[in-house]
Amino acid sequence: MRRALADYVEPNALVLVGLSGGADSLALASACAFEAKSANIRAGAIVVDHGLHDDSAAVAATAASHAERLGLGPVVVTRVDVERGPGSKTGGVEAAARVARRRAFAAGLERTGASHILLGHTLDDQAETVLLGLARGSGPTSLRGMAERNGTILHPLLTVKRATTHAFCTDSGLMPWCDPHNRDWSYARVRVRERVLPVLERELGPGIANALARTAEQLREDSAALDRLVQELIDDVVVQAEAGIAVSVAALAANPAAIRQRIVRYVVESEFGVSLERTHTLAVTRLVTDWHGQRPLDLPGVKVERHGAWITFSALK
């Protein structure tokens, strides 16, 4: 916590703890209230009421009360609408809640002038994230897990075990809220937490969560190096096209597959705000490595086609 504040937060800045009322966020709020003084920063809290259960407003009010008793201020409580049901575009309740929460955080930063949001994800959350990414075959983007800093979001507890935050709350007389969703085995993350990781610990030996977290750290280092390489190459391989942007076929062909696919993902995300999946990037790179006059590709939000020595990307109409 102390190092994260010193490394990423300017003196006299305001930070907000994302406070759910659970043990992890309560422990984070208490630690932040203590460390903020020596770090010469101001610490407040933001409580997001997702409205996903009948007593959500009461839970949010209790969390806000905890923040005030810890000396945090300002304390912002905001209610969000979580898109649910068959027509949802966000991919389930968890994903929809995450989208709504991010919007609330962005609004909270703007409203208060805070520089960062601090979230209470622990080493165990990191391990679960890596394992879920591995199960989905998501590649290094998911396997590298959560970074300590991601823009305005800080994760100061990624080296702290969940058991430690729970013990801290008990020792400090803090009464955390237990989210019923954390006991609902219909969620993949809960099954990983309650079933899969305990089996791995029992069958392979203790320390699996730590090993998964170390794997994430190593992959973040590797990914960061590859991303920097792509950014150094990008100006030499990309030109503006009439309908969008174009990438040199020769430059893509000259690079190994890892760099080639990163160039494609970088171009599409930076120009069109779309994150492509591996199946999409493979389809694009086949226009380079296996060209036989294919039709244009209609990918999420972007059209891709080959024109001679160039792969062109344009907004999908």
URURMO-V786446 format. One record per backbone hydrogen bond with DSSP energy under -0.5 kcal/mol. NH is the residue of the N-H (numbers start at 1). CO is the residue of the C=O. E is the energy in kcal/mol with one decimal. If there is no record, write none. Layout:
nh=NH co=CO e=E
nh=NH co=CO e=E
This chain:
nh=5 co=1 e=-2.3
nh=6 co=2 e=-2.2
nh=7 co=3 e=-2.9
nh=8 co=4 e=-2.0
nh=9 co=5 e=-1.9
nh=12 co=40 e=-3.7
nh=13 co=10 e=-1.8
nh=15 co=42 e=-2.4
nh=16 co=116 e=-2.5
nh=17 co=44 e=-2.3
nh=18 co=16 e=-0.5
nh=18 co=118 e=-3.3
nh=19 co=17 e=-1.0
nh=19 co=46 e=-2.2
nh=20 co=18 e=-0.6
nh=26 co=22 e=-2.4
nh=27 co=23 e=-2.5
nh=28 co=24 e=-2.2
nh=29 co=25 e=-2.6
nh=30 co=26 e=-2.4
nh=31 co=27 e=-2.5
nh=32 co=28 e=-2.9
nh=33 co=29 e=-2.4
nh=34 co=30 e=-1.7
nh=35 co=31 e=-2.9
nh=36 co=32 e=-2.5
nh=37 co=33 e=-0.6
nh=37 co=34 e=-0.5
nh=38 co=34 e=-0.7
nh=39 co=35 e=-2.0
nh=40 co=36 e=-0.6
nh=40 co=37 e=-0.9
nh=41 co=36 e=-2.3
nh=42 co=13 e=-3.1
nh=44 co=15 e=-3.3
nh=45 co=74 e=-2.5
nh=46 co=17 e=-2.7
nh=47 co=76 e=-3.4
nh=48 co=46 e=-0.5
nh=49 co=47 e=-0.6
nh=49 co=78 e=-2.9
nh=50 co=48 e=-0.8
nh=56 co=53 e=-1.7
nh=59 co=55 e=-2.4
nh=60 co=56 e=-2.4
nh=61 co=57 e=-2.1
nh=62 co=58 e=-2.2
nh=63 co=59 e=-2.4
nh=64 co=60 e=-2.4
nh=65 co=61 e=-2.0
nh=66 co=62 e=-2.3
nh=67 co=63 e=-2.2
nh=68 co=64 e=-2.3
nh=69 co=65 e=-2.3
nh=70 co=66 e=-1.9
nh=71 co=68 e=-1.2
nh=72 co=67 e=-2.5
nh=73 co=43 e=-2.4
nh=76 co=45 e=-2.9
nh=76 co=74 e=-0.6
nh=77 co=75 e=-0.5
nh=78 co=47 e=-2.7
nh=80 co=49 e=-2.5
nh=82 co=80 e=-0.6
nh=83 co=81 e=-0.6
nh=88 co=85 e=-1.9
nh=96 co=92 e=-2.5
nh=97 co=93 e=-3.0
nh=98 co=94 e=-2.1
nh=99 co=95 e=-2.3
nh=100 co=96 e=-2.4
nh=101 co=97 e=-2.5
nh=102 co=98 e=-2.3
nh=103 co=99 e=-2.0
nh=104 co=100 e=-2.1
nh=105 co=101 e=-2.6
nh=106 co=102 e=-2.5
nh=107 co=103 e=-2.3
nh=108 co=104 e=-2.4
nh=109 co=105 e=-2.5
nh=110 co=106 e=-2.0
nh=111 co=107 e=-2.7
nh=112 co=108 e=-2.2
nh=113 co=109 e=-2.1
nh=114 co=109 e=-0.5
nh=115 co=14 e=-3.1
nh=116 co=14 e=-0.7
nh=117 co=152 e=-2.8
nh=118 co=16 e=-3.0
nh=119 co=154 e=-2.8
nh=123 co=157 e=-0.6
nh=123 co=160 e=-2.7
nh=126 co=122 e=-2.0
nh=127 co=123 e=-2.3
nh=128 co=124 e=-2.3
nh=129 co=125 e=-2.3
nh=130 co=126 e=-2.2
nh=131 co=127 e=-2.4
nh=132 co=128 e=-2.5
nh=133 co=129 e=-2.3
nh=134 co=130 e=-2.4
nh=135 co=131 e=-2.2
nh=136 co=132 e=-1.7
nh=137 co=133 e=-0.8
nh=137 co=134 e=-0.6
nh=138 co=133 e=-2.3
nh=142 co=139 e=-1.0
nh=143 co=139 e=-2.2
nh=144 co=140 e=-1.9
nh=145 co=142 e=-1.9
nh=150 co=153 e=-2.9
nh=153 co=150 e=-1.9
nh=154 co=117 e=-2.9
nh=155 co=148 e=-3.0
nh=157 co=119 e=-0.5
nh=158 co=155 e=-0.9
nh=160 co=157 e=-2.0
nh=164 co=161 e=-0.7
nh=165 co=161 e=-1.3
nh=166 co=162 e=-2.1
nh=167 co=163 e=-2.3
nh=168 co=164 e=-2.4
nh=169 co=165 e=-2.1
nh=170 co=166 e=-2.1
nh=171 co=167 e=-2.8
nh=172 co=168 e=-2.0
nh=173 co=169 e=-0.6
nh=173 co=170 e=-0.9
nh=174 co=169 e=-2.5
nh=176 co=174 e=-0.8
nh=177 co=21 e=-2.9
nh=179 co=177 e=-0.7
nh=182 co=179 e=-1.7
nh=183 co=180 e=-1.7
nh=184 co=181 e=-1.2
nh=185 co=183 e=-0.8
nh=187 co=184 e=-1.8
nh=191 co=187 e=-1.9
nh=192 co=188 e=-2.4
nh=193 co=189 e=-2.4
nh=194 co=190 e=-3.1
nh=195 co=191 e=-2.5
nh=196 co=191 e=-2.0
nh=197 co=192 e=-2.9
nh=199 co=195 e=-1.7
nh=200 co=196 e=-2.4
nh=201 co=197 e=-2.7
nh=202 co=198 e=-2.3
nh=203 co=199 e=-2.9
nh=204 co=200 e=-2.7
nh=205 co=201 e=-1.1
nh=211 co=207 e=-2.2
nh=212 co=208 e=-2.6
nh=213 co=209 e=-2.2
nh=214 co=210 e=-2.3
nh=215 co=211 e=-2.2
nh=216 co=212 e=-2.1
nh=217 co=213 e=-2.0
nh=218 co=214 e=-2.4
nh=219 co=215 e=-2.5
nh=220 co=216 e=-2.2
nh=221 co=217 e=-1.8
nh=222 co=218 e=-2.2
nh=223 co=219 e=-3.0
nh=224 co=220 e=-2.4
nh=225 co=221 e=-1.8
nh=226 co=222 e=-2.2
nh=227 co=223 e=-2.9
nh=228 co=224 e=-2.2
nh=229 co=225 e=-1.8
nh=230 co=226 e=-2.2
nh=231 co=227 e=-2.3
nh=232 co=228 e=-1.7
nh=233 co=229 e=-1.5
nh=234 co=230 e=-2.1
nh=235 co=231 e=-0.5
nh=236 co=233 e=-1.7
nh=237 co=233 e=-0.8
nh=237 co=234 e=-0.9
nh=238 co=234 e=-1.2
nh=239 co=246 e=-2.5
nh=241 co=244 e=-1.7
nh=245 co=313 e=-2.4
nh=246 co=239 e=-3.0
nh=247 co=311 e=-2.7
nh=248 co=237 e=-2.6
nh=249 co=309 e=-2.6
nh=252 co=248 e=-2.0
nh=253 co=249 e=-2.7
nh=254 co=250 e=-1.7
nh=255 co=251 e=-0.6
nh=255 co=252 e=-1.0
nh=259 co=256 e=-0.5
nh=260 co=256 e=-2.7
nh=261 co=257 e=-2.7
nh=262 co=258 e=-1.4
nh=263 co=259 e=-2.4
nh=264 co=260 e=-1.9
nh=265 co=261 e=-2.6
nh=266 co=262 e=-2.8
nh=267 co=263 e=-2.6
nh=268 co=264 e=-2.3
nh=269 co=265 e=-2.6
nh=270 co=266 e=-2.7
nh=271 co=267 e=-2.2
nh=272 co=268 e=-2.2
nh=273 co=269 e=-1.3
nh=274 co=268 e=-1.1
nh=276 co=274 e=-0.7
nh=280 co=277 e=-0.6
nh=281 co=277 e=-2.1
nh=282 co=278 e=-2.6
nh=283 co=279 e=-1.6
nh=284 co=280 e=-2.1
nh=285 co=281 e=-2.6
nh=286 co=282 e=-1.5
nh=287 co=283 e=-0.5
nh=287 co=284 e=-1.5
nh=288 co=285 e=-1.3
nh=289 co=285 e=-2.7
nh=290 co=286 e=-2.0
nh=297 co=304 e=-3.4
nh=299 co=297 e=-0.8
nh=299 co=302 e=-2.4
nh=302 co=299 e=-1.6
nh=303 co=314 e=-3.5
nh=304 co=297 e=-2.6
nh=305 co=312 e=-1.9
nh=307 co=310 e=-3.1
nh=310 co=307 e=-1.6
nh=311 co=247 e=-2.8
nh=312 co=305 e=-3.1
nh=312 co=310 e=-0.6
nh=313 co=245 e=-3.4
nh=314 co=303 e=-2.4
nh=315 co=243 e=-0.6
nh=316 co=301 e=-1.5
